[in-house]
């Protein structure tokens, strides 16, 4: 089985459309590690796609906030403004869908998906030290997570934890062959708002038969996504950051 796994789409239809075109014909099912909405200018279109096409979505912190399930007081002013606008334009059906999303981790076919960490859906796993603290609690060999907007992840072995790098600049793909007797925390990266210095949309294809994870990056219509952010009078930083990937 081949899985298209995305995370942190953040209402960016142009990025999502490019991912789907790039991956077309190469996967059997789609999964999402959360944050369908927030920041971007096309929340309804993204949620409607998820409702129709995604087998499992775990909730992200922006999904919770925009659905009224999270206090916005701890959001920074830019994230709060985007969440408030998103909540105001989502259809009742799409709001209900966001409210119904399960908390991760969600077990699947021998692996799991989650948003933040196995112990806390809102925790950022950014360093090998943070990943090492999670390793004893991993009840699946392979866990896909998001939230950080950094593609890559962590290889957890009895000899220690090491970082898995993102796709290198100038390349579009990198294949990771999974070893036995180890655990993996795999971050597909952010499809809609990368923060790892690469503005291209990020995602992975996981082949459970071959035990490979293919990290991918794809160019998308950034100007189109920016235009929607500006048309909604969302904070200008949300448009500008798409160009630089941070």
Secondary structure, 3 states (H helix, E strand, C coil): CEEEEECCCCCCHHHHHHHHHHHCCCCCEEEECCCCCCCCCCHHHHHHHHHHHCCEEECCHHHHHHCCCCCHHHCCHHHHHHHHHHHHHCCHHHHHHHHHCECCCEECCCCEECCCCCCCCCCCCCCHHHHHHHHCCCCCCEEEECCCCCCEEEEEECCEEEEECCCCCCCCEEEEECCCCCEEEEECCCCCCCCCCCCCEEEEEEECCCCEEEEEEECCCHHHHHHHHHHCCCCHHHHHHHHHCC
